[in-house]
Amino acid sequence: MPRIVVGIDGSEPSRRALLLAADEARLRGATLEVVHVAPVPFDLSAPLMAPQPTAGQLRAQTLELIGESLGDVEAGDLAVERVALIGNAASELCDVARGADLLVVGARGYGGFRGLLVGSVTQQVVAHAPCPVLVVVPPRTRVAHPADAQAGRHAGRSS
């Protein structure tokens, strides 16, 4: 059976990616694997003896986030697998996507220098994924520019 993997993190871009991945899974008759990767907890500001969440607690929180995200999806007619992992999001997503037909991720729209500083999971996934990747980007809002108004005024005239 075909497999579509979607990475989510609870953000609006990942919600859009999940909705699109669910639609694509329905079209292809594929299983939808919803993946959330919790980062390995490491708090330099915490005292050495401060309790850290256990792997079980992190997985439970991750499964809860997946469940909440799936609330937006009409999953009745869809085979859905929930995958809760702990580690580096990009490498874990690429591992899960081995043998998948498609990997879907959302992008927050950081580009240029800011994108380099942020260390975009999406950029890493696109570079290293073992299957085709669909990146769902945020909708663009166009701001009118004075030059556009000039061009529009002259567009109707013939010279």
Chimera marker file (.cmm) of the C-alpha trace (Angstrom):
<marker_set name="trace">
<marker id="1" x="0.000" y="0.000" z="0.000" r="1" g="1" b="0" radius="0.5"/>
<marker id="2" x="1.311" y="3.498" z="-0.776" r="1" g="1" b="0" radius="0.5"/>
<marker id="3" x="2.586" y="5.584" z="2.168" r="1" g="1" b="0" radius="0.5"/>
<marker id="4" x="2.505" y="9.319" z="2.701" r="1" g="1" b="0" radius="0.5"/>
<marker id="5" x="4.491" y="10.677" z="5.621" r="1" g="1" b="0" radius="0.5"/>
<marker id="6" x="3.777" y="14.114" z="7.082" r="1" g="1" b="0" radius="0.5"/>
<marker id="7" x="5.856" y="15.863" z="9.708" r="1" g="1" b="0" radius="0.5"/>
<marker id="8" x="3.998" y="18.041" z="12.201" r="1" g="1" b="0" radius="0.5"/>
<marker id="9" x="5.058" y="20.302" z="15.059" r="1" g="1" b="0" radius="0.5"/>
<marker id="10" x="1.793" y="21.946" z="16.107" r="1" g="1" b="0" radius="0.5"/>
<marker id="11" x="2.400" y="25.095" z="14.043" r="1" g="1" b="0" radius="0.5"/>
<marker id="12" x="0.007" y="26.556" z="11.485" r="1" g="1" b="0" radius="0.5"/>
<marker id="13" x="2.279" y="25.571" z="8.555" r="1" g="1" b="0" radius="0.5"/>
<marker id="14" x="2.362" y="21.961" z="9.780" r="1" g="1" b="0" radius="0.5"/>
<marker id="15" x="-1.441" y="21.981" z="10.140" r="1" g="1" b="0" radius="0.5"/>
<marker id="16" x="-1.734" y="22.995" z="6.475" r="1" g="1" b="0" radius="0.5"/>
<marker id="17" x="0.783" y="20.289" z="5.546" r="1" g="1" b="0" radius="0.5"/>
<marker id="18" x="-1.275" y="17.694" z="7.433" r="1" g="1" b="0" radius="0.5"/>
<marker id="19" x="-4.506" y="18.702" z="5.664" r="1" g="1" b="0" radius="0.5"/>
<marker id="20" x="-2.826" y="18.544" z="2.263" r="1" g="1" b="0" radius="0.5"/>
<marker id="21" x="-1.146" y="15.210" z="3.074" r="1" g="1" b="0" radius="0.5"/>
<marker id="22" x="-4.499" y="13.744" z="4.160" r="1" g="1" b="0" radius="0.5"/>
<marker id="23" x="-6.103" y="14.850" z="0.888" r="1" g="1" b="0" radius="0.5"/>
<marker id="24" x="-3.211" y="13.359" z="-1.086" r="1" g="1" b="0" radius="0.5"/>
<marker id="25" x="-3.426" y="10.083" z="0.872" r="1" g="1" b="0" radius="0.5"/>
<marker id="26" x="-7.133" y="9.832" z="0.029" r="1" g="1" b="0" radius="0.5"/>
<marker id="27" x="-6.445" y="10.458" z="-3.670" r="1" g="1" b="0" radius="0.5"/>
<marker id="28" x="-3.743" y="7.775" z="-3.759" r="1" g="1" b="0" radius="0.5"/>
<marker id="29" x="-5.437" y="5.286" z="-1.434" r="1" g="1" b="0" radius="0.5"/>
<marker id="30" x="-2.365" y="5.582" z="0.779" r="1" g="1" b="0" radius="0.5"/>
<marker id="31" x="-1.683" y="5.177" z="4.471" r="1" g="1" b="0" radius="0.5"/>
<marker id="32" x="-1.024" y="8.523" z="6.161" r="1" g="1" b="0" radius="0.5"/>
<marker id="33" x="1.819" y="8.436" z="8.686" r="1" g="1" b="0" radius="0.5"/>
<marker id="34" x="1.662" y="11.461" z="10.972" r="1" g="1" b="0" radius="0.5"/>
<marker id="35" x="5.060" y="12.049" z="12.580" r="1" g="1" b="0" radius="0.5"/>
<marker id="36" x="6.041" y="14.369" z="15.398" r="1" g="1" b="0" radius="0.5"/>
<marker id="37" x="9.607" y="14.410" z="16.676" r="1" g="1" b="0" radius="0.5"/>
<marker id="38" x="10.162" y="15.787" z="20.165" r="1" g="1" b="0" radius="0.5"/>
<marker id="39" x="13.598" y="17.307" z="20.605" r="1" g="1" b="0" radius="0.5"/>
<marker id="40" x="15.937" y="15.676" z="23.085" r="1" g="1" b="0" radius="0.5"/>
<marker id="41" x="15.530" y="17.745" z="26.249" r="1" g="1" b="0" radius="0.5"/>
<marker id="42" x="18.671" y="19.529" z="27.308" r="1" g="1" b="0" radius="0.5"/>
<marker id="43" x="18.415" y="22.559" z="29.539" r="1" g="1" b="0" radius="0.5"/>
<marker id="44" x="21.726" y="24.207" z="30.380" r="1" g="1" b="0" radius="0.5"/>
<marker id="45" x="20.049" y="26.544" z="32.849" r="1" g="1" b="0" radius="0.5"/>
<marker id="46" x="18.553" y="23.719" z="34.920" r="1" g="1" b="0" radius="0.5"/>
<marker id="47" x="20.479" y="22.387" z="37.895" r="1" g="1" b="0" radius="0.5"/>
<marker id="48" x="22.179" y="19.070" z="37.208" r="1" g="1" b="0" radius="0.5"/>
<marker id="49" x="19.807" y="17.244" z="39.507" r="1" g="1" b="0" radius="0.5"/>
<marker id="50" x="16.633" y="18.839" z="38.106" r="1" g="1" b="0" radius="0.5"/>
<marker id="51" x="14.212" y="16.192" z="36.853" r="1" g="1" b="0" radius="0.5"/>
<marker id="52" x="14.086" y="15.898" z="33.076" r="1" g="1" b="0" radius="0.5"/>
<marker id="53" x="11.065" y="14.449" z="31.308" r="1" g="1" b="0" radius="0.5"/>
<marker id="54" x="11.342" y="10.731" z="30.684" r="1" g="1" b="0" radius="0.5"/>
<marker id="55" x="11.191" y="9.244" z="27.216" r="1" g="1" b="0" radius="0.5"/>
<marker id="56" x="7.742" y="7.912" z="28.096" r="1" g="1" b="0" radius="0.5"/>
<marker id="57" x="6.528" y="11.380" z="29.098" r="1" g="1" b="0" radius="0.5"/>
<marker id="58" x="7.911" y="12.905" z="25.888" r="1" g="1" b="0" radius="0.5"/>
<marker id="59" x="6.258" y="10.218" z="23.756" r="1" g="1" b="0" radius="0.5"/>
<marker id="60" x="2.944" y="10.748" z="25.569" r="1" g="1" b="0" radius="0.5"/>
<marker id="61" x="3.134" y="14.513" z="24.927" r="1" g="1" b="0" radius="0.5"/>
<marker id="62" x="4.039" y="13.841" z="21.310" r="1" g="1" b="0" radius="0.5"/>
<marker id="63" x="1.112" y="11.459" z="20.814" r="1" g="1" b="0" radius="0.5"/>
<marker id="64" x="-1.178" y="14.039" z="22.411" r="1" g="1" b="0" radius="0.5"/>
<marker id="65" x="-0.008" y="16.687" z="19.935" r="1" g="1" b="0" radius="0.5"/>
<marker id="66" x="-0.585" y="14.269" z="17.043" r="1" g="1" b="0" radius="0.5"/>
<marker id="67" x="-4.089" y="13.512" z="18.337" r="1" g="1" b="0" radius="0.5"/>
<marker id="68" x="-4.919" y="17.202" z="18.634" r="1" g="1" b="0" radius="0.5"/>
<marker id="69" x="-3.604" y="17.857" z="15.122" r="1" g="1" b="0" radius="0.5"/>
<marker id="70" x="-5.646" y="14.997" z="13.687" r="1" g="1" b="0" radius="0.5"/>
<marker id="71" x="-8.753" y="16.714" z="15.045" r="1" g="1" b="0" radius="0.5"/>
<marker id="72" x="-8.576" y="18.943" z="11.949" r="1" g="1" b="0" radius="0.5"/>
<marker id="73" x="-8.610" y="15.933" z="9.618" r="1" g="1" b="0" radius="0.5"/>
<marker id="74" x="-11.622" y="13.860" z="8.683" r="1" g="1" b="0" radius="0.5"/>
<marker id="75" x="-9.819" y="10.562" z="9.191" r="1" g="1" b="0" radius="0.5"/>
<marker id="76" x="-12.805" y="8.199" z="9.025" r="1" g="1" b="0" radius="0.5"/>
<marker id="77" x="-12.006" y="6.959" z="5.531" r="1" g="1" b="0" radius="0.5"/>
<marker id="78" x="-8.244" y="7.180" z="5.948" r="1" g="1" b="0" radius="0.5"/>
<marker id="79" x="-5.703" y="4.693" z="7.314" r="1" g="1" b="0" radius="0.5"/>
<marker id="80" x="-3.648" y="6.759" z="9.784" r="1" g="1" b="0" radius="0.5"/>
<marker id="81" x="-0.513" y="5.769" z="11.686" r="1" g="1" b="0" radius="0.5"/>
<marker id="82" x="0.765" y="7.925" z="14.545" r="1" g="1" b="0" radius="0.5"/>
<marker id="83" x="4.541" y="8.033" z="14.909" r="1" g="1" b="0" radius="0.5"/>
<marker id="84" x="6.006" y="9.651" z="18.037" r="1" g="1" b="0" radius="0.5"/>
<marker id="85" x="9.781" y="9.992" z="18.126" r="1" g="1" b="0" radius="0.5"/>
<marker id="86" x="12.480" y="11.769" z="20.110" r="1" g="1" b="0" radius="0.5"/>
<marker id="87" x="15.566" y="13.182" z="18.405" r="1" g="1" b="0" radius="0.5"/>
<marker id="88" x="16.570" y="15.408" z="15.520" r="1" g="1" b="0" radius="0.5"/>
<marker id="89" x="13.451" y="16.234" z="13.511" r="1" g="1" b="0" radius="0.5"/>
<marker id="90" x="15.044" y="16.279" z="10.063" r="1" g="1" b="0" radius="0.5"/>
<marker id="91" x="16.971" y="13.028" z="10.397" r="1" g="1" b="0" radius="0.5"/>
<marker id="92" x="14.064" y="11.206" z="12.068" r="1" g="1" b="0" radius="0.5"/>
<marker id="93" x="11.636" y="12.350" z="9.348" r="1" g="1" b="0" radius="0.5"/>
<marker id="94" x="14.043" y="11.151" z="6.661" r="1" g="1" b="0" radius="0.5"/>
<marker id="95" x="14.394" y="7.770" z="8.411" r="1" g="1" b="0" radius="0.5"/>
<marker id="96" x="10.618" y="7.314" z="8.654" r="1" g="1" b="0" radius="0.5"/>
<marker id="97" x="10.229" y="8.338" z="5.000" r="1" g="1" b="0" radius="0.5"/>
<marker id="98" x="12.407" y="5.499" z="3.682" r="1" g="1" b="0" radius="0.5"/>
<marker id="99" x="10.217" y="3.615" z="1.230" r="1" g="1" b="0" radius="0.5"/>
<marker id="100" x="7.453" y="6.257" z="1.371" r="1" g="1" b="0" radius="0.5"/>
<marker id="101" x="5.847" y="7.630" z="-1.761" r="1" g="1" b="0" radius="0.5"/>
<marker id="102" x="5.851" y="11.206" z="-0.471" r="1" g="1" b="0" radius="0.5"/>
<marker id="103" x="7.050" y="13.239" z="2.513" r="1" g="1" b="0" radius="0.5"/>
<marker id="104" x="5.062" y="16.395" z="3.294" r="1" g="1" b="0" radius="0.5"/>
<marker id="105" x="6.353" y="19.201" z="5.519" r="1" g="1" b="0" radius="0.5"/>
<marker id="106" x="5.271" y="22.742" z="6.229" r="1" g="1" b="0" radius="0.5"/>
<marker id="107" x="7.546" y="25.755" z="5.943" r="1" g="1" b="0" radius="0.5"/>
<marker id="108" x="7.267" y="28.833" z="8.098" r="1" g="1" b="0" radius="0.5"/>
<marker id="109" x="8.568" y="30.986" z="5.274" r="1" g="1" b="0" radius="0.5"/>
<marker id="110" x="11.923" y="31.896" z="6.770" r="1" g="1" b="0" radius="0.5"/>
<marker id="111" x="14.321" y="32.403" z="3.953" r="1" g="1" b="0" radius="0.5"/>
<marker id="112" x="17.626" y="34.023" z="3.273" r="1" g="1" b="0" radius="0.5"/>
<marker id="113" x="19.884" y="34.755" z="6.197" r="1" g="1" b="0" radius="0.5"/>
<marker id="114" x="17.162" y="34.221" z="8.826" r="1" g="1" b="0" radius="0.5"/>
<marker id="115" x="16.511" y="30.753" z="7.417" r="1" g="1" b="0" radius="0.5"/>
<marker id="116" x="20.189" y="29.917" z="7.789" r="1" g="1" b="0" radius="0.5"/>
<marker id="117" x="20.207" y="31.113" z="11.375" r="1" g="1" b="0" radius="0.5"/>
<marker id="118" x="17.086" y="29.162" z="12.265" r="1" g="1" b="0" radius="0.5"/>
<marker id="119" x="18.482" y="25.911" z="10.809" r="1" g="1" b="0" radius="0.5"/>
<marker id="120" x="15.310" y="25.005" z="8.984" r="1" g="1" b="0" radius="0.5"/>
<marker id="121" x="14.118" y="21.419" z="9.355" r="1" g="1" b="0" radius="0.5"/>
<marker id="122" x="12.445" y="21.843" z="5.979" r="1" g="1" b="0" radius="0.5"/>
<marker id="123" x="15.738" y="22.742" z="4.283" r="1" g="1" b="0" radius="0.5"/>
<marker id="124" x="17.441" y="19.697" z="5.802" r="1" g="1" b="0" radius="0.5"/>
<marker id="125" x="14.577" y="17.386" z="4.829" r="1" g="1" b="0" radius="0.5"/>
<marker id="126" x="14.569" y="18.615" z="1.228" r="1" g="1" b="0" radius="0.5"/>
<marker id="127" x="18.323" y="18.045" z="1.010" r="1" g="1" b="0" radius="0.5"/>
<marker id="128" x="18.359" y="14.544" z="2.527" r="1" g="1" b="0" radius="0.5"/>
<marker id="129" x="14.954" y="12.883" z="2.071" r="1" g="1" b="0" radius="0.5"/>
<marker id="130" x="14.922" y="9.415" z="0.482" r="1" g="1" b="0" radius="0.5"/>
<marker id="131" x="11.674" y="10.147" z="-1.398" r="1" g="1" b="0" radius="0.5"/>
<marker id="132" x="9.899" y="13.070" z="-3.093" r="1" g="1" b="0" radius="0.5"/>
<marker id="133" x="9.159" y="15.977" z="-0.739" r="1" g="1" b="0" radius="0.5"/>
<marker id="134" x="6.220" y="18.368" z="-0.876" r="1" g="1" b="0" radius="0.5"/>
<marker id="135" x="6.851" y="21.615" z="0.998" r="1" g="1" b="0" radius="0.5"/>
<marker id="136" x="3.687" y="23.507" z="1.922" r="1" g="1" b="0" radius="0.5"/>
<marker id="137" x="4.584" y="27.192" z="2.074" r="1" g="1" b="0" radius="0.5"/>
<marker id="138" x="2.599" y="29.947" z="3.763" r="1" g="1" b="0" radius="0.5"/>
<marker id="139" x="0.197" y="31.894" z="1.573" r="1" g="1" b="0" radius="0.5"/>
<marker id="140" x="1.705" y="35.104" z="0.261" r="1" g="1" b="0" radius="0.5"/>
<marker id="141" x="-0.033" y="38.419" z="0.679" r="1" g="1" b="0" radius="0.5"/>
<marker id="142" x="0.705" y="40.873" z="-2.058" r="1" g="1" b="0" radius="0.5"/>
<marker id="143" x="1.245" y="44.455" z="-1.062" r="1" g="1" b="0" radius="0.5"/>
<marker id="144" x="0.416" y="46.995" z="-3.729" r="1" g="1" b="0" radius="0.5"/>
<marker id="145" x="3.438" y="48.881" z="-4.977" r="1" g="1" b="0" radius="0.5"/>
<marker id="146" x="3.161" y="52.333" z="-6.577" r="1" g="1" b="0" radius="0.5"/>
<marker id="147" x="4.868" y="50.992" z="-9.720" r="1" g="1" b="0" radius="0.5"/>
<marker id="148" x="2.082" y="48.412" z="-10.100" r="1" g="1" b="0" radius="0.5"/>
<marker id="149" x="-0.502" y="51.185" z="-10.153" r="1" g="1" b="0" radius="0.5"/>
<marker id="150" x="1.497" y="53.030" z="-12.841" r="1" g="1" b="0" radius="0.5"/>
<marker id="151" x="1.784" y="49.890" z="-14.958" r="1" g="1" b="0" radius="0.5"/>
<marker id="152" x="-1.929" y="49.198" z="-14.598" r="1" g="1" b="0" radius="0.5"/>
<marker id="153" x="-2.838" y="52.709" z="-15.705" r="1" g="1" b="0" radius="0.5"/>
<marker id="154" x="-0.717" y="52.402" z="-18.838" r="1" g="1" b="0" radius="0.5"/>
<marker id="155" x="-1.638" y="48.811" z="-19.637" r="1" g="1" b="0" radius="0.5"/>
<marker id="156" x="-4.941" y="49.785" z="-21.253" r="1" g="1" b="0" radius="0.5"/>
<marker id="157" x="-3.413" y="52.400" z="-23.604" r="1" g="1" b="0" radius="0.5"/>
<marker id="158" x="-2.038" y="51.657" z="-27.007" r="1" g="1" b="0" radius="0.5"/>
<marker id="159" x="0.939" y="53.673" z="-28.152" r="1" g="1" b="0" radius="0.5"/>
<link id1="1" id2="2" r="1" g="1" b="0" radius="0.2"/>
<link id1="2" id2="3" r="1" g="1" b="0" radius="0.2"/>
<link id1="3" id2="4" r="1" g="1" b="0" radius="0.2"/>
<link id1="4" id2="5" r="1" g="1" b="0" radius="0.2"/>
<link id1="5" id2="6" r="1" g="1" b="0" radius="0.2"/>
<link id1="6" id2="7" r="1" g="1" b="0" radius="0.2"/>
<link id1="7" id2="8" r="1" g="1" b="0" radius="0.2"/>
<link id1="8" id2="9" r="1" g="1" b="0" radius="0.2"/>
<link id1="9" id2="10" r="1" g="1" b="0" radius="0.2"/>
<link id1="10" id2="11" r="1" g="1" b="0" radius="0.2"/>
<link id1="11" id2="12" r="1" g="1" b="0" radius="0.2"/>
<link id1="12" id2="13" r="1" g="1" b="0" radius="0.2"/>
<link id1="13" id2="14" r="1" g="1" b="0" radius="0.2"/>
<link id1="14" id2="15" r="1" g="1" b="0" radius="0.2"/>
<link id1="15" id2="16" r="1" g="1" b="0" radius="0.2"/>
<link id1="16" id2="17" r="1" g="1" b="0" radius="0.2"/>
<link id1="17" id2="18" r="1" g="1" b="0" radius="0.2"/>
<link id1="18" id2="19" r="1" g="1" b="0" radius="0.2"/>
<link id1="19" id2="20" r="1" g="1" b="0" radius="0.2"/>
<link id1="20" id2="21" r="1" g="1" b="0" radius="0.2"/>
<link id1="21" id2="22" r="1" g="1" b="0" radius="0.2"/>
<link id1="22" id2="23" r="1" g="1" b="0" radius="0.2"/>
<link id1="23" id2="24" r="1" g="1" b="0" radius="0.2"/>
<link id1="24" id2="25" r="1" g="1" b="0" radius="0.2"/>
<link id1="25" id2="26" r="1" g="1" b="0" radius="0.2"/>
<link id1="26" id2="27" r="1" g="1" b="0" radius="0.2"/>
<link id1="27" id2="28" r="1" g="1" b="0" radius="0.2"/>
<link id1="28" id2="29" r="1" g="1" b="0" radius="0.2"/>
<link id1="29" id2="30" r="1" g="1" b="0" radius="0.2"/>
<link id1="30" id2="31" r="1" g="1" b="0" radius="0.2"/>
<link id1="31" id2="32" r="1" g="1" b="0" radius="0.2"/>
<link id1="32" id2="33" r="1" g="1" b="0" radius="0.2"/>
<link id1="33" id2="34" r="1" g="1" b="0" radius="0.2"/>
<link id1="34" id2="35" r="1" g="1" b="0" radius="0.2"/>
<link id1="35" id2="36" r="1" g="1" b="0" radius="0.2"/>
<link id1="36" id2="37" r="1" g="1" b="0" radius="0.2"/>
<link id1="37" id2="38" r="1" g="1" b="0" radius="0.2"/>
<link id1="38" id2="39" r="1" g="1" b="0" radius="0.2"/>
<link id1="39" id2="40" r="1" g="1" b="0" radius="0.2"/>
<link id1="40" id2="41" r="1" g="1" b="0" radius="0.2"/>
<link id1="41" id2="42" r="1" g="1" b="0" radius="0.2"/>
<link id1="42" id2="43" r="1" g="1" b="0" radius="0.2"/>
<link id1="43" id2="44" r="1" g="1" b="0" radius="0.2"/>
<link id1="44" id2="45" r="1" g="1" b="0" radius="0.2"/>
<link id1="45" id2="46" r="1" g="1" b="0" radius="0.2"/>
<link id1="46" id2="47" r="1" g="1" b="0" radius="0.2"/>
<link id1="47" id2="48" r="1" g="1" b="0" radius="0.2"/>
<link id1="48" id2="49" r="1" g="1" b="0" radius="0.2"/>
<link id1="49" id2="50" r="1" g="1" b="0" radius="0.2"/>
<link id1="50" id2="51" r="1" g="1" b="0" radius="0.2"/>
<link id1="51" id2="52" r="1" g="1" b="0" radius="0.2"/>
<link id1="52" id2="53" r="1" g="1" b="0" radius="0.2"/>
<link id1="53" id2="54" r="1" g="1" b="0" radius="0.2"/>
<link id1="54" id2="55" r="1" g="1" b="0" radius="0.2"/>
<link id1="55" id2="56" r="1" g="1" b="0" radius="0.2"/>
<link id1="56" id2="57" r="1" g="1" b="0" radius="0.2"/>
<link id1="57" id2="58" r="1" g="1" b="0" radius="0.2"/>
<link id1="58" id2="59" r="1" g="1" b="0" radius="0.2"/>
<link id1="59" id2="60" r="1" g="1" b="0" radius="0.2"/>
<link id1="60" id2="61" r="1" g="1" b="0" radius="0.2"/>
<link id1="61" id2="62" r="1" g="1" b="0" radius="0.2"/>
<link id1="62" id2="63" r="1" g="1" b="0" radius="0.2"/>
<link id1="63" id2="64" r="1" g="1" b="0" radius="0.2"/>
<link id1="64" id2="65" r="1" g="1" b="0" radius="0.2"/>
<link id1="65" id2="66" r="1" g="1" b="0" radius="0.2"/>
<link id1="66" id2="67" r="1" g="1" b="0" radius="0.2"/>
<link id1="67" id2="68" r="1" g="1" b="0" radius="0.2"/>
<link id1="68" id2="69" r="1" g="1" b="0" radius="0.2"/>
<link id1="69" id2="70" r="1" g="1" b="0" radius="0.2"/>
<link id1="70" id2="71" r="1" g="1" b="0" radius="0.2"/>
<link id1="71" id2="72" r="1" g="1" b="0" radius="0.2"/>
<link id1="72" id2="73" r="1" g="1" b="0" radius="0.2"/>
<link id1="73" id2="74" r="1" g="1" b="0" radius="0.2"/>
<link id1="74" id2="75" r="1" g="1" b="0" radius="0.2"/>
<link id1="75" id2="76" r="1" g="1" b="0" radius="0.2"/>
<link id1="76" id2="77" r="1" g="1" b="0" radius="0.2"/>
<link id1="77" id2="78" r="1" g="1" b="0" radius="0.2"/>
<link id1="78" id2="79" r="1" g="1" b="0" radius="0.2"/>
<link id1="79" id2="80" r="1" g="1" b="0" radius="0.2"/>
<link id1="80" id2="81" r="1" g="1" b="0" radius="0.2"/>
<link id1="81" id2="82" r="1" g="1" b="0" radius="0.2"/>
<link id1="82" id2="83" r="1" g="1" b="0" radius="0.2"/>
<link id1="83" id2="84" r="1" g="1" b="0" radius="0.2"/>
<link id1="84" id2="85" r="1" g="1" b="0" radius="0.2"/>
<link id1="85" id2="86" r="1" g="1" b="0" radius="0.2"/>
<link id1="86" id2="87" r="1" g="1" b="0" radius="0.2"/>
<link id1="87" id2="88" r="1" g="1" b="0" radius="0.2"/>
<link id1="88" id2="89" r="1" g="1" b="0" radius="0.2"/>
<link id1="89" id2="90" r="1" g="1" b="0" radius="0.2"/>
<link id1="90" id2="91" r="1" g="1" b="0" radius="0.2"/>
<link id1="91" id2="92" r="1" g="1" b="0" radius="0.2"/>
<link id1="92" id2="93" r="1" g="1" b="0" radius="0.2"/>
<link id1="93" id2="94" r="1" g="1" b="0" radius="0.2"/>
<link id1="94" id2="95" r="1" g="1" b="0" radius="0.2"/>
<link id1="95" id2="96" r="1" g="1" b="0" radius="0.2"/>
<link id1="96" id2="97" r="1" g="1" b="0" radius="0.2"/>
<link id1="97" id2="98" r="1" g="1" b="0" radius="0.2"/>
<link id1="98" id2="99" r="1" g="1" b="0" radius="0.2"/>
<link id1="99" id2="100" r="1" g="1" b="0" radius="0.2"/>
<link id1="100" id2="101" r="1" g="1" b="0" radius="0.2"/>
<link id1="101" id2="102" r="1" g="1" b="0" radius="0.2"/>
<link id1="102" id2="103" r="1" g="1" b="0" radius="0.2"/>
<link id1="103" id2="104" r="1" g="1" b="0" radius="0.2"/>
<link id1="104" id2="105" r="1" g="1" b="0" radius="0.2"/>
<link id1="105" id2="106" r="1" g="1" b="0" radius="0.2"/>
<link id1="106" id2="107" r="1" g="1" b="0" radius="0.2"/>
<link id1="107" id2="108" r="1" g="1" b="0" radius="0.2"/>
<link id1="108" id2="109" r="1" g="1" b="0" radius="0.2"/>
<link id1="109" id2="110" r="1" g="1" b="0" radius="0.2"/>
<link id1="110" id2="111" r="1" g="1" b="0" radius="0.2"/>
<link id1="111" id2="112" r="1" g="1" b="0" radius="0.2"/>
<link id1="112" id2="113" r="1" g="1" b="0" radius="0.2"/>
<link id1="113" id2="114" r="1" g="1" b="0" radius="0.2"/>
<link id1="114" id2="115" r="1" g="1" b="0" radius="0.2"/>
<link id1="115" id2="116" r="1" g="1" b="0" radius="0.2"/>
<link id1="116" id2="117" r="1" g="1" b="0" radius="0.2"/>
<link id1="117" id2="118" r="1" g="1" b="0" radius="0.2"/>
<link id1="118" id2="119" r="1" g="1" b="0" radius="0.2"/>
<link id1="119" id2="120" r="1" g="1" b="0" radius="0.2"/>
<link id1="120" id2="121" r="1" g="1" b="0" radius="0.2"/>
<link id1="121" id2="122" r="1" g="1" b="0" radius="0.2"/>
<link id1="122" id2="123" r="1" g="1" b="0" radius="0.2"/>
<link id1="123" id2="124" r="1" g="1" b="0" radius="0.2"/>
<link id1="124" id2="125" r="1" g="1" b="0" radius="0.2"/>
<link id1="125" id2="126" r="1" g="1" b="0" radius="0.2"/>
<link id1="126" id2="127" r="1" g="1" b="0" radius="0.2"/>
<link id1="127" id2="128" r="1" g="1" b="0" radius="0.2"/>
<link id1="128" id2="129" r="1" g="1" b="0" radius="0.2"/>
<link id1="129" id2="130" r="1" g="1" b="0" radius="0.2"/>
<link id1="130" id2="131" r="1" g="1" b="0" radius="0.2"/>
<link id1="131" id2="132" r="1" g="1" b="0" radius="0.2"/>
<link id1="132" id2="133" r="1" g="1" b="0" radius="0.2"/>
<link id1="133" id2="134" r="1" g="1" b="0" radius="0.2"/>
<link id1="134" id2="135" r="1" g="1" b="0" radius="0.2"/>
<link id1="135" id2="136" r="1" g="1" b="0" radius="0.2"/>
<link id1="136" id2="137" r="1" g="1" b="0" radius="0.2"/>
<link id1="137" id2="138" r="1" g="1" b="0" radius="0.2"/>
<link id1="138" id2="139" r="1" g="1" b="0" radius="0.2"/>
<link id1="139" id2="140" r="1" g="1" b="0" radius="0.2"/>
<link id1="140" id2="141" r="1" g="1" b="0" radius="0.2"/>
<link id1="141" id2="142" r="1" g="1" b="0" radius="0.2"/>
<link id1="142" id2="143" r="1" g="1" b="0" radius="0.2"/>
<link id1="143" id2="144" r="1" g="1" b="0" radius="0.2"/>
<link id1="144" id2="145" r="1" g="1" b="0" radius="0.2"/>
<link id1="145" id2="146" r="1" g="1" b="0" radius="0.2"/>
<link id1="146" id2="147" r="1" g="1" b="0" radius="0.2"/>
<link id1="147" id2="148" r="1" g="1" b="0" radius="0.2"/>
<link id1="148" id2="149" r="1" g="1" b="0" radius="0.2"/>
<link id1="149" id2="150" r="1" g="1" b="0" radius="0.2"/>
<link id1="150" id2="151" r="1" g="1" b="0" radius="0.2"/>
<link id1="151" id2="152" r="1" g="1" b="0" radius="0.2"/>
<link id1="152" id2="153" r="1" g="1" b="0" radius="0.2"/>
<link id1="153" id2="154" r="1" g="1" b="0" radius="0.2"/>
<link id1="154" id2="155" r="1" g="1" b="0" radius="0.2"/>
<link id1="155" id2="156" r="1" g="1" b="0" radius="0.2"/>
<link id1="156" id2="157" r="1" g="1" b="0" radius="0.2"/>
<link id1="157" id2="158" r="1" g="1" b="0" radius="0.2"/>
<link id1="158" id2="159" r="1" g="1" b="0" radius="0.2"/>
</marker_set>
